[in-house]
Amino acid sequence: MLRSIKPKGRVIALFLCIPVIWYVFSVFVPLLTAVFYSLFEWKGGPKKTFIGLANYIDLIKDGTFWEAFSHNIYLVLACIVGQVGIAFVFVLIVNSRLVKLKGIHRTFGFFPSTISAVCIGFIWMMIYDYKRGVLNWLLTVTGHEDKVKVWLNEPFLLWFLWQFP
């Protein structure tokens, strides 16, 4: 790769900073706050009584917790085996030498992944359509006929309509 095209380390770090900060404040800060509040007996309001690990000891002794925990473990294992295991078996079957028309099987297997994007595209076309679009109809009904336009013919606006539907 050319040296002029390769991004510098600080540029990469700068671009990674925003999602990492977002992740820290949306995952780790609430997690640490929950752990902090779990060390107190608190019924709401300003008065909190520090009890340390007593809530966790009560949790370990509680039979309902262990029943719910076992149900969650069962669901996790069933989903992993059910989704990944069965999908793996189907992939092995489709890729075996005995299967004819592998391309058609792969197409129909991948078809559900693409159909949702096509449907979303059609929905947004129905919203932005000049003659029958929901957006122009809404502008006309609310008395803003001067703002009705062909939304998909303006290059600058098209970038925003396409990028952020």
Secondary structure, 3 states (H helix, E strand, C coil): CCCCCCCCHHHHHHHHHHHHHHHHHHHHHHHHHHHHHHCEECCCCCCCEECCCHHHHHHHHCHHHHHHHHHHHHHHHHHHHHHHHHHHHHHHHHCCCCCCCHHHHHHHHHHHHHHHHHHHHHHHHHHHCCCCCHHHHHHHHCCCHHHCCCHHHCHHHHHHHHHCC
